Amino acid sequence: MTRNITLLDLVCEISREARSEAEVISRVSSLVNSGRVRLVGIFRDFRFDNGVSAPRARSERRVR
């Protein structure tokens, strides 16, 4: 089942257990891109490109 969550809440939850910022980025992008987590709010339907650690502007987001 897909979980709906804001990016901030997801990052906060993962940060409690992660050992590094790189691990947070990796786990967040993996969860979002796999569809196990669906972002809501400003980042609704956002996906991360492999190797990119910073979100792109709205105008640069992927179109399905």
CHARMM internal coordinates of N, CA and C (Angstrom, degrees):
IC EDIT
DIST 1 N 1 CA 1.4492
DIST 1 CA 1 C 1.5281
ANGL 1 N 1 CA 1 C 109.34
DIST 1 C 2 N 1.3076
ANGL 1 CA 1 C 2 N 116.07
DIHE 1 N 1 CA 1 C 2 N 135.98
DIST 2 N 2 CA 1.4588
ANGL 1 C 2 N 2 CA 121.99
DIHE 1 CA 1 C 2 N 2 CA -179.15
DIST 2 CA 2 C 1.5205
ANGL 2 N 2 CA 2 C 109.81
DIHE 1 C 2 N 2 CA 2 C -79.60
DIST 2 C 3 N 1.3151
ANGL 2 CA 2 C 3 N 114.86
DIHE 2 N 2 CA 2 C 3 N 135.85
DIST 3 N 3 CA 1.4638
ANGL 2 C 3 N 3 CA 121.09
DIHE 2 CA 2 C 3 N 3 CA 178.87
DIST 3 CA 3 C 1.5195
ANGL 3 N 3 CA 3 C 108.96
DIHE 2 C 3 N 3 CA 3 C -100.72
DIST 3 C 4 N 1.3140
ANGL 3 CA 3 C 4 N 118.27
DIHE 3 N 3 CA 3 C 4 N 131.54
DIST 4 N 4 CA 1.4566
ANGL 3 C 4 N 4 CA 123.89
DIHE 3 CA 3 C 4 N 4 CA 175.49
DIST 4 CA 4 C 1.5232
ANGL 4 N 4 CA 4 C 109.00
DIHE 3 C 4 N 4 CA 4 C -93.40
DIST 4 C 5 N 1.3530
ANGL 4 CA 4 C 5 N 116.12
DIHE 4 N 4 CA 4 C 5 N 128.62
DIST 5 N 5 CA 1.4624
ANGL 4 C 5 N 5 CA 120.60
DIHE 4 CA 4 C 5 N 5 CA -175.65
DIST 5 CA 5 C 1.5251
ANGL 5 N 5 CA 5 C 109.05
DIHE 4 C 5 N 5 CA 5 C -157.47
DIST 5 C 6 N 1.3102
ANGL 5 CA 5 C 6 N 116.92
DIHE 5 N 5 CA 5 C 6 N 152.78
DIST 6 N 6 CA 1.4640
ANGL 5 C 6 N 6 CA 120.05
DIHE 5 CA 5 C 6 N 6 CA 173.77
DIST 6 CA 6 C 1.5239
ANGL 6 N 6 CA 6 C 109.17
DIHE 5 C 6 N 6 CA 6 C -77.57
DIST 6 C 7 N 1.3184
ANGL 6 CA 6 C 7 N 116.23
DIHE 6 N 6 CA 6 C 7 N 156.71
DIST 7 N 7 CA 1.4531
ANGL 6 C 7 N 7 CA 120.28
DIHE 6 CA 6 C 7 N 7 CA 178.41
DIST 7 CA 7 C 1.5221
ANGL 7 N 7 CA 7 C 110.63
DIHE 6 C 7 N 7 CA 7 C -61.16
DIST 7 C 8 N 1.3210
ANGL 7 CA 7 C 8 N 117.36
DIHE 7 N 7 CA 7 C 8 N -40.95
DIST 8 N 8 CA 1.4677
ANGL 7 C 8 N 8 CA 120.86
DIHE 7 CA 7 C 8 N 8 CA 179.54
DIST 8 CA 8 C 1.5255
ANGL 8 N 8 CA 8 C 111.36
DIHE 7 C 8 N 8 CA 8 C -60.40
DIST 8 C 9 N 1.3231
ANGL 8 CA 8 C 9 N 117.23
DIHE 8 N 8 CA 8 C 9 N -47.33
DIST 9 N 9 CA 1.4667
ANGL 8 C 9 N 9 CA 120.43
DIHE 8 CA 8 C 9 N 9 CA 179.75
DIST 9 CA 9 C 1.5250
ANGL 9 N 9 CA 9 C 111.74
DIHE 8 C 9 N 9 CA 9 C -63.16
DIST 9 C 10 N 1.3249
ANGL 9 CA 9 C 10 N 116.69
DIHE 9 N 9 CA 9 C 10 N -39.79
DIST 10 N 10 CA 1.4622
ANGL 9 C 10 N 10 CA 120.49
DIHE 9 CA 9 C 10 N 10 CA 178.95
DIST 10 CA 10 C 1.5231
ANGL 10 N 10 CA 10 C 110.97
DIHE 9 C 10 N 10 CA 10 C -63.99
DIST 10 C 11 N 1.3333
ANGL 10 CA 10 C 11 N 116.66
DIHE 10 N 10 CA 10 C 11 N -46.75
DIST 11 N 11 CA 1.4629
ANGL 10 C 11 N 11 CA 120.59
DIHE 10 CA 10 C 11 N 11 CA 179.26
DIST 11 CA 11 C 1.5257
ANGL 11 N 11 CA 11 C 110.51
DIHE 10 C 11 N 11 CA 11 C -61.78
DIST 11 C 12 N 1.3238
ANGL 11 CA 11 C 12 N 117.63
DIHE 11 N 11 CA 11 C 12 N -42.06
DIST 12 N 12 CA 1.4697
ANGL 11 C 12 N 12 CA 120.89
DIHE 11 CA 11 C 12 N 12 CA 179.47
DIST 12 CA 12 C 1.5236
ANGL 12 N 12 CA 12 C 111.27
DIHE 11 C 12 N 12 CA 12 C -62.38
DIST 12 C 13 N 1.3264
ANGL 12 CA 12 C 13 N 117.20
DIHE 12 N 12 CA 12 C 13 N -43.55
DIST 13 N 13 CA 1.4685
ANGL 12 C 13 N 13 CA 120.41
DIHE 12 CA 12 C 13 N 13 CA 179.96
DIST 13 CA 13 C 1.5262
ANGL 13 N 13 CA 13 C 111.51
DIHE 12 C 13 N 13 CA 13 C -63.84
DIST 13 C 14 N 1.3075
ANGL 13 CA 13 C 14 N 116.99
DIHE 13 N 13 CA 13 C 14 N -45.25
DIST 14 N 14 CA 1.4622
ANGL 13 C 14 N 14 CA 120.28
DIHE 13 CA 13 C 14 N 14 CA -178.14
DIST 14 CA 14 C 1.5216
ANGL 14 N 14 CA 14 C 110.79
DIHE 13 C 14 N 14 CA 14 C -70.03
DIST 14 C 15 N 1.3264
ANGL 14 CA 14 C 15 N 117.49
DIHE 14 N 14 CA 14 C 15 N -35.10
DIST 15 N 15 CA 1.4683
ANGL 14 C 15 N 15 CA 121.77
DIHE 14 CA 14 C 15 N 15 CA -178.53
DIST 15 CA 15 C 1.5207
ANGL 15 N 15 CA 15 C 112.80
DIHE 14 C 15 N 15 CA 15 C -62.55
DIST 15 C 16 N 1.3148
ANGL 15 CA 15 C 16 N 117.42
DIHE 15 N 15 CA 15 C 16 N -26.60
DIST 16 N 16 CA 1.4676
ANGL 15 C 16 N 16 CA 120.47
DIHE 15 CA 15 C 16 N 16 CA 179.59
DIST 16 CA 16 C 1.5200
ANGL 16 N 16 CA 16 C 112.21
DIHE 15 C 16 N 16 CA 16 C -63.15
DIST 16 C 17 N 1.3362
ANGL 16 CA 16 C 17 N 117.07
DIHE 16 N 16 CA 16 C 17 N -29.16
DIST 17 N 17 CA 1.4567
ANGL 16 C 17 N 17 CA 120.97
DIHE 16 CA 16 C 17 N 17 CA -175.58
DIST 17 CA 17 C 1.5188
ANGL 17 N 17 CA 17 C 114.01
DIHE 16 C 17 N 17 CA 17 C -112.34
DIST 17 C 18 N 1.3190
ANGL 17 CA 17 C 18 N 117.55
DIHE 17 N 17 CA 17 C 18 N -18.78
DIST 18 N 18 CA 1.4694
ANGL 17 C 18 N 18 CA 120.92
DIHE 17 CA 17 C 18 N 18 CA -175.62
DIST 18 CA 18 C 1.5244
ANGL 18 N 18 CA 18 C 111.33
DIHE 17 C 18 N 18 CA 18 C -72.33
DIST 18 C 19 N 1.3198
ANGL 18 CA 18 C 19 N 115.25
DIHE 18 N 18 CA 18 C 19 N 150.83
DIST 19 N 19 CA 1.4607
ANGL 18 C 19 N 19 CA 121.11
DIHE 18 CA 18 C 19 N 19 CA -179.10
DIST 19 CA 19 C 1.5203
ANGL 19 N 19 CA 19 C 113.09
DIHE 18 C 19 N 19 CA 19 C -94.42
DIST 19 C 20 N 1.3339
ANGL 19 CA 19 C 20 N 117.14
DIHE 19 N 19 CA 19 C 20 N -12.84
DIST 20 N 20 CA 1.4590
ANGL 19 C 20 N 20 CA 119.71
DIHE 19 CA 19 C 20 N 20 CA -179.08
DIST 20 CA 20 C 1.5261
ANGL 20 N 20 CA 20 C 110.13
DIHE 19 C 20 N 20 CA 20 C -155.08
DIST 20 C 21 N 1.3109
ANGL 20 CA 20 C 21 N 115.07
DIHE 20 N 20 CA 20 C 21 N 164.29
DIST 21 N 21 CA 1.4593
ANGL 20 C 21 N 21 CA 120.47
DIHE 20 CA 20 C 21 N 21 CA 176.50
DIST 21 CA 21 C 1.5307
ANGL 21 N 21 CA 21 C 110.09
DIHE 20 C 21 N 21 CA 21 C -63.87
DIST 21 C 22 N 1.3172
ANGL 21 CA 21 C 22 N 116.26
DIHE 21 N 21 CA 21 C 22 N -37.61
DIST 22 N 22 CA 1.4669
ANGL 21 C 22 N 22 CA 120.68
DIHE 21 CA 21 C 22 N 22 CA 178.75
DIST 22 CA 22 C 1.5303
ANGL 22 N 22 CA 22 C 111.22
DIHE 21 C 22 N 22 CA 22 C -60.93
DIST 22 C 23 N 1.3198
ANGL 22 CA 22 C 23 N 116.43
DIHE 22 N 22 CA 22 C 23 N -38.46
DIST 23 N 23 CA 1.4595
ANGL 22 C 23 N 23 CA 120.10
DIHE 22 CA 22 C 23 N 23 CA 178.36
DIST 23 CA 23 C 1.5267
ANGL 23 N 23 CA 23 C 110.62
DIHE 22 C 23 N 23 CA 23 C -67.04
DIST 23 C 24 N 1.3178
ANGL 23 CA 23 C 24 N 117.67
DIHE 23 N 23 CA 23 C 24 N -39.72
DIST 24 N 24 CA 1.4669
ANGL 23 C 24 N 24 CA 121.32
DIHE 23 CA 23 C 24 N 24 CA 177.23
DIST 24 CA 24 C 1.5228
ANGL 24 N 24 CA 24 C 109.45
DIHE 23 C 24 N 24 CA 24 C -59.75
DIST 24 C 25 N 1.3122
ANGL 24 CA 24 C 25 N 116.54
DIHE 24 N 24 CA 24 C 25 N -48.93
DIST 25 N 25 CA 1.4694
ANGL 24 C 25 N 25 CA 120.98
DIHE 24 CA 24 C 25 N 25 CA -178.88
DIST 25 CA 25 C 1.5153
ANGL 25 N 25 CA 25 C 110.96
DIHE 24 C 25 N 25 CA 25 C -60.97
DIST 25 C 26 N 1.3173
ANGL 25 CA 25 C 26 N 116.45
DIHE 25 N 25 CA 25 C 26 N -44.76
DIST 26 N 26 CA 1.4539
ANGL 25 C 26 N 26 CA 121.18
DIHE 25 CA 25 C 26 N 26 CA -179.47
DIST 26 CA 26 C 1.5250
ANGL 26 N 26 CA 26 C 111.87
DIHE 25 C 26 N 26 CA 26 C -62.18
DIST 26 C 27 N 1.3164
ANGL 26 CA 26 C 27 N 116.67
DIHE 26 N 26 CA 26 C 27 N -47.25
DIST 27 N 27 CA 1.4683
ANGL 26 C 27 N 27 CA 120.37
DIHE 26 CA 26 C 27 N 27 CA -177.73
DIST 27 CA 27 C 1.5219
ANGL 27 N 27 CA 27 C 111.89
DIHE 26 C 27 N 27 CA 27 C -68.35
DIST 27 C 28 N 1.3401
ANGL 27 CA 27 C 28 N 117.07
DIHE 27 N 27 CA 27 C 28 N -40.56
DIST 28 N 28 CA 1.4666
ANGL 27 C 28 N 28 CA 120.21
DIHE 27 CA 27 C 28 N 28 CA 178.90
DIST 28 CA 28 C 1.5250
ANGL 28 N 28 CA 28 C 110.02
DIHE 27 C 28 N 28 CA 28 C -62.95
DIST 28 C 29 N 1.3204
ANGL 28 CA 28 C 29 N 116.86
DIHE 28 N 28 CA 28 C 29 N -49.30
DIST 29 N 29 CA 1.4633
ANGL 28 C 29 N 29 CA 119.29
DIHE 28 CA 28 C 29 N 29 CA -178.27
DIST 29 CA 29 C 1.5317
ANGL 29 N 29 CA 29 C 111.26
DIHE 28 C 29 N 29 CA 29 C -63.76
DIST 29 C 30 N 1.3216
ANGL 29 CA 29 C 30 N 117.51
DIHE 29 N 29 CA 29 C 30 N -37.93
DIST 30 N 30 CA 1.4601
ANGL 29 C 30 N 30 CA 121.05
DIHE 29 CA 29 C 30 N 30 CA 178.35
DIST 30 CA 30 C 1.5331
ANGL 30 N 30 CA 30 C 111.47
DIHE 29 C 30 N 30 CA 30 C -63.60
DIST 30 C 31 N 1.3172
ANGL 30 CA 30 C 31 N 116.23
DIHE 30 N 30 CA 30 C 31 N -46.95
DIST 31 N 31 CA 1.4717
ANGL 30 C 31 N 31 CA 119.98
DIHE 30 CA 30 C 31 N 31 CA -179.86
DIST 31 CA 31 C 1.5269
ANGL 31 N 31 CA 31 C 112.03
DIHE 30 C 31 N 31 CA 31 C -63.51
DIST 31 C 32 N 1.3142
ANGL 31 CA 31 C 32 N 116.15
DIHE 31 N 31 CA 31 C 32 N -42.19
DIST 32 N 32 CA 1.4677
ANGL 31 C 32 N 32 CA 120.27
DIHE 31 CA 31 C 32 N 32 CA -178.51
DIST 32 CA 32 C 1.5276
ANGL 32 N 32 CA 32 C 110.59
DIHE 31 C 32 N 32 CA 32 C -69.45
DIST 32 C 33 N 1.3346
ANGL 32 CA 32 C 33 N 116.55
DIHE 32 N 32 CA 32 C 33 N -49.19
DIST 33 N 33 CA 1.4622
ANGL 32 C 33 N 33 CA 120.06
DIHE 32 CA 32 C 33 N 33 CA -176.70
DIST 33 CA 33 C 1.5228
ANGL 33 N 33 CA 33 C 113.17
DIHE 32 C 33 N 33 CA 33 C -67.23
DIST 33 C 34 N 1.3218
ANGL 33 CA 33 C 34 N 117.31
DIHE 33 N 33 CA 33 C 34 N -28.55
DIST 34 N 34 CA 1.4633
ANGL 33 C 34 N 34 CA 120.33
DIHE 33 CA 33 C 34 N 34 CA 179.88
DIST 34 CA 34 C 1.5272
ANGL 34 N 34 CA 34 C 112.27
DIHE 33 C 34 N 34 CA 34 C -77.58
DIST 34 C 35 N 1.3229
ANGL 34 CA 34 C 35 N 116.20
DIHE 34 N 34 CA 34 C 35 N -16.19
DIST 35 N 35 CA 1.4609
ANGL 34 C 35 N 35 CA 119.99
DIHE 34 CA 34 C 35 N 35 CA -178.59
DIST 35 CA 35 C 1.5147
ANGL 35 N 35 CA 35 C 113.64
DIHE 34 C 35 N 35 CA 35 C 88.65
DIST 35 C 36 N 1.3412
ANGL 35 CA 35 C 36 N 117.62
DIHE 35 N 35 CA 35 C 36 N -0.08
DIST 36 N 36 CA 1.4682
ANGL 35 C 36 N 36 CA 120.04
DIHE 35 CA 35 C 36 N 36 CA 177.85
DIST 36 CA 36 C 1.5187
ANGL 36 N 36 CA 36 C 110.69
DIHE 35 C 36 N 36 CA 36 C -68.79
DIST 36 C 37 N 1.3400
ANGL 36 CA 36 C 37 N 116.11
DIHE 36 N 36 CA 36 C 37 N -23.87
DIST 37 N 37 CA 1.4611
ANGL 36 C 37 N 37 CA 122.48
DIHE 36 CA 36 C 37 N 37 CA 178.11
DIST 37 CA 37 C 1.5210
ANGL 37 N 37 CA 37 C 107.46
DIHE 36 C 37 N 37 CA 37 C -129.06
DIST 37 C 38 N 1.3112
ANGL 37 CA 37 C 38 N 116.80
DIHE 37 N 37 CA 37 C 38 N 135.34
DIST 38 N 38 CA 1.4599
ANGL 37 C 38 N 38 CA 121.85
DIHE 37 CA 37 C 38 N 38 CA 176.08
DIST 38 CA 38 C 1.5156
ANGL 38 N 38 CA 38 C 107.70
DIHE 37 C 38 N 38 CA 38 C -114.90
DIST 38 C 39 N 1.3359
ANGL 38 CA 38 C 39 N 116.05
DIHE 38 N 38 CA 38 C 39 N 123.21
DIST 39 N 39 CA 1.4530
ANGL 38 C 39 N 39 CA 119.88
DIHE 38 CA 38 C 39 N 39 CA 179.66
DIST 39 CA 39 C 1.5207
ANGL 39 N 39 CA 39 C 110.80
DIHE 38 C 39 N 39 CA 39 C -76.83
DIST 39 C 40 N 1.3224
ANGL 39 CA 39 C 40 N 115.02
DIHE 39 N 39 CA 39 C 40 N 143.04
DIST 40 N 40 CA 1.4639
ANGL 39 C 40 N 40 CA 121.98
DIHE 39 CA 39 C 40 N 40 CA 176.28
DIST 40 CA 40 C 1.5248
ANGL 40 N 40 CA 40 C 107.81
DIHE 39 C 40 N 40 CA 40 C -121.77
DIST 40 C 41 N 1.3031
ANGL 40 CA 40 C 41 N 116.85
DIHE 40 N 40 CA 40 C 41 N 170.80
DIST 41 N 41 CA 1.4546
ANGL 40 C 41 N 41 CA 120.54
DIHE 40 CA 40 C 41 N 41 CA -179.81
DIST 41 CA 41 C 1.5186
ANGL 41 N 41 CA 41 C 110.66
DIHE 40 C 41 N 41 CA 41 C 83.92
DIST 41 C 42 N 1.3188
ANGL 41 CA 41 C 42 N 116.39
DIHE 41 N 41 CA 41 C 42 N -145.98
DIST 42 N 42 CA 1.4615
ANGL 41 C 42 N 42 CA 122.30
DIHE 41 CA 41 C 42 N 42 CA -176.60
DIST 42 CA 42 C 1.5230
ANGL 42 N 42 CA 42 C 112.08
DIHE 41 C 42 N 42 CA 42 C -58.24
DIST 42 C 43 N 1.3304
ANGL 42 CA 42 C 43 N 117.84
DIHE 42 N 42 CA 42 C 43 N -35.03
DIST 43 N 43 CA 1.4607
ANGL 42 C 43 N 43 CA 122.00
DIHE 42 CA 42 C 43 N 43 CA -176.80
DIST 43 CA 43 C 1.5216
ANGL 43 N 43 CA 43 C 112.96
DIHE 42 C 43 N 43 CA 43 C -96.79
DIST 43 C 44 N 1.3130
ANGL 43 CA 43 C 44 N 117.65
DIHE 43 N 43 CA 43 C 44 N 21.63
DIST 44 N 44 CA 1.4628
ANGL 43 C 44 N 44 CA 122.48
DIHE 43 CA 43 C 44 N 44 CA -179.68
DIST 44 CA 44 C 1.5281
ANGL 44 N 44 CA 44 C 110.36
DIHE 43 C 44 N 44 CA 44 C -52.45
DIST 44 C 45 N 1.3210
ANGL 44 CA 44 C 45 N 116.04
DIHE 44 N 44 CA 44 C 45 N 131.88
DIST 45 N 45 CA 1.4715
ANGL 44 C 45 N 45 CA 124.39
DIHE 44 CA 44 C 45 N 45 CA 178.76
DIST 45 CA 45 C 1.5228
ANGL 45 N 45 CA 45 C 113.98
DIHE 44 C 45 N 45 CA 45 C 64.30
DIST 45 C 46 N 1.3048
ANGL 45 CA 45 C 46 N 118.40
DIHE 45 N 45 CA 45 C 46 N 16.44
DIST 46 N 46 CA 1.4585
ANGL 45 C 46 N 46 CA 122.84
DIHE 45 CA 45 C 46 N 46 CA 179.60
DIST 46 CA 46 C 1.5220
ANGL 46 N 46 CA 46 C 110.44
DIHE 45 C 46 N 46 CA 46 C -73.20
DIST 46 C 47 N 1.3279
ANGL 46 CA 46 C 47 N 116.81
DIHE 46 N 46 CA 46 C 47 N 145.59
DIST 47 N 47 CA 1.4575
ANGL 46 C 47 N 47 CA 123.52
DIHE 46 CA 46 C 47 N 47 CA 173.15
DIST 47 CA 47 C 1.5203
ANGL 47 N 47 CA 47 C 107.67
DIHE 46 C 47 N 47 CA 47 C -130.22
DIST 47 C 48 N 1.3309
ANGL 47 CA 47 C 48 N 116.65
DIHE 47 N 47 CA 47 C 48 N 150.54
DIST 48 N 48 CA 1.4529
ANGL 47 C 48 N 48 CA 122.14
DIHE 47 CA 47 C 48 N 48 CA 178.80
DIST 48 CA 48 C 1.5241
ANGL 48 N 48 CA 48 C 109.81
DIHE 47 C 48 N 48 CA 48 C -98.88
DIST 48 C 49 N 1.3227
ANGL 48 CA 48 C 49 N 117.06
DIHE 48 N 48 CA 48 C 49 N 139.51
DIST 49 N 49 CA 1.4646
ANGL 48 C 49 N 49 CA 121.37
DIHE 48 CA 48 C 49 N 49 CA 172.09
DIST 49 CA 49 C 1.5146
ANGL 49 N 49 CA 49 C 107.66
DIHE 48 C 49 N 49 CA 49 C -79.57
DIST 49 C 50 N 1.3160
ANGL 49 CA 49 C 50 N 117.48
DIHE 49 N 49 CA 49 C 50 N 145.94
DIST 50 N 50 CA 1.4699
ANGL 49 C 50 N 50 CA 120.44
DIHE 49 CA 49 C 50 N 50 CA 177.05
DIST 50 CA 50 C 1.5162
ANGL 50 N 50 CA 50 C 109.91
DIHE 49 C 50 N 50 CA 50 C -61.13
DIST 50 C 51 N 1.3117
ANGL 50 CA 50 C 51 N 116.00
DIHE 50 N 50 CA 50 C 51 N 131.89
DIST 51 N 51 CA 1.4530
ANGL 50 C 51 N 51 CA 120.68
DIHE 50 CA 50 C 51 N 51 CA 177.92
DIST 51 CA 51 C 1.5128
ANGL 51 N 51 CA 51 C 114.91
DIHE 50 C 51 N 51 CA 51 C 85.31
DIST 51 C 52 N 1.3197
ANGL 51 CA 51 C 52 N 117.68
DIHE 51 N 51 CA 51 C 52 N -2.97
DIST 52 N 52 CA 1.4632
ANGL 51 C 52 N 52 CA 120.85
DIHE 51 CA 51 C 52 N 52 CA 179.75
DIST 52 CA 52 C 1.5148
ANGL 52 N 52 CA 52 C 108.03
DIHE 51 C 52 N 52 CA 52 C -105.30
DIST 52 C 53 N 1.3208
ANGL 52 CA 52 C 53 N 116.80
DIHE 52 N 52 CA 52 C 53 N 123.58
DIST 53 N 53 CA 1.4538
ANGL 52 C 53 N 53 CA 119.87
DIHE 52 CA 52 C 53 N 53 CA -176.51
DIST 53 CA 53 C 1.5233
ANGL 53 N 53 CA 53 C 113.18
DIHE 52 C 53 N 53 CA 53 C -101.40
DIST 53 C 54 N 1.3284
ANGL 53 CA 53 C 54 N 117.40
DIHE 53 N 53 CA 53 C 54 N -8.62
DIST 54 N 54 CA 1.4676
ANGL 53 C 54 N 54 CA 120.01
DIHE 53 CA 53 C 54 N 54 CA -179.43
DIST 54 CA 54 C 1.5138
ANGL 54 N 54 CA 54 C 109.27
DIHE 53 C 54 N 54 CA 54 C -115.46
DIST 54 C 55 N 1.3287
ANGL 54 CA 54 C 55 N 117.68
DIHE 54 N 54 CA 54 C 55 N 139.90
DIST 55 N 55 CA 1.4598
ANGL 54 C 55 N 55 CA 120.47
DIHE 54 CA 54 C 55 N 55 CA 178.70
DIST 55 CA 55 C 1.5217
ANGL 55 N 55 CA 55 C 111.27
DIHE 54 C 55 N 55 CA 55 C -64.17
DIST 55 C 56 N 1.3100
ANGL 55 CA 55 C 56 N 115.50
DIHE 55 N 55 CA 55 C 56 N 147.69
DIST 56 N 56 CA 1.4605
ANGL 55 C 56 N 56 CA 121.04
DIHE 55 CA 55 C 56 N 56 CA 175.86
DIST 56 CA 56 C 1.5224
ANGL 56 N 56 CA 56 C 109.58
DIHE 55 C 56 N 56 CA 56 C -87.62
DIST 56 C 57 N 1.3043
ANGL 56 CA 56 C 57 N 116.02
DIHE 56 N 56 CA 56 C 57 N 161.80
DIST 57 N 57 CA 1.4645
ANGL 56 C 57 N 57 CA 120.78
DIHE 56 CA 56 C 57 N 57 CA 176.58
DIST 57 CA 57 C 1.5204
ANGL 57 N 57 CA 57 C 108.92
DIHE 56 C 57 N 57 CA 57 C -65.78
DIST 57 C 58 N 1.3210
ANGL 57 CA 57 C 58 N 116.88
DIHE 57 N 57 CA 57 C 58 N 156.59
DIST 58 N 58 CA 1.4662
ANGL 57 C 58 N 58 CA 121.68
DIHE 57 CA 57 C 58 N 58 CA -179.19
DIST 58 CA 58 C 1.5323
ANGL 58 N 58 CA 58 C 111.94
DIHE 57 C 58 N 58 CA 58 C -50.25
DIST 58 C 59 N 1.3174
ANGL 58 CA 58 C 59 N 117.78
DIHE 58 N 58 CA 58 C 59 N -41.47
DIST 59 N 59 CA 1.4578
ANGL 58 C 59 N 59 CA 121.37
DIHE 58 CA 58 C 59 N 59 CA -176.63
DIST 59 CA 59 C 1.5289
ANGL 59 N 59 CA 59 C 112.57
DIHE 58 C 59 N 59 CA 59 C -66.96
DIST 59 C 60 N 1.3267
ANGL 59 CA 59 C 60 N 117.84
DIHE 59 N 59 CA 59 C 60 N -16.57
DIST 60 N 60 CA 1.4535
ANGL 59 C 60 N 60 CA 121.81
DIHE 59 CA 59 C 60 N 60 CA -177.97
DIST 60 CA 60 C 1.5179
ANGL 60 N 60 CA 60 C 112.61
DIHE 59 C 60 N 60 CA 60 C -101.90
DIST 60 C 61 N 1.3161
ANGL 60 CA 60 C 61 N 118.94
DIHE 60 N 60 CA 60 C 61 N 0.29
DIST 61 N 61 CA 1.4676
ANGL 60 C 61 N 61 CA 120.99
DIHE 60 CA 60 C 61 N 61 CA -177.17
DIST 61 CA 61 C 1.5178
ANGL 61 N 61 CA 61 C 111.09
DIHE 60 C 61 N 61 CA 61 C -68.97
DIST 61 C 62 N 1.3111
ANGL 61 CA 61 C 62 N 114.22
DIHE 61 N 61 CA 61 C 62 N 152.26
DIST 62 N 62 CA 1.4641
ANGL 61 C 62 N 62 CA 120.76
DIHE 61 CA 61 C 62 N 62 CA 178.71
DIST 62 CA 62 C 1.5234
ANGL 62 N 62 CA 62 C 110.23
DIHE 61 C 62 N 62 CA 62 C -64.46
DIST 62 C 63 N 1.2954
ANGL 62 CA 62 C 63 N 114.87
DIHE 62 N 62 CA 62 C 63 N 148.06
DIST 63 N 63 CA 1.4601
ANGL 62 C 63 N 63 CA 121.65
DIHE 62 CA 62 C 63 N 63 CA 173.64
DIST 63 CA 63 C 1.5103
ANGL 63 N 63 CA 63 C 106.45
DIHE 62 C 63 N 63 CA 63 C -108.91
DIST 63 C 64 N 1.3084
ANGL 63 CA 63 C 64 N 116.87
DIHE 63 N 63 CA 63 C 64 N 133.52
DIST 64 N 64 CA 1.4666
ANGL 63 C 64 N 64 CA 120.23
DIHE 63 CA 63 C 64 N 64 CA -179.06
DIST 64 CA 64 C 1.4940
ANGL 64 N 64 CA 64 C 111.57
DIHE 63 C 64 N 64 CA 64 C -78.86
END
COOR INIT
IC SEED 1 N 1 CA 1 C
IC BUILD
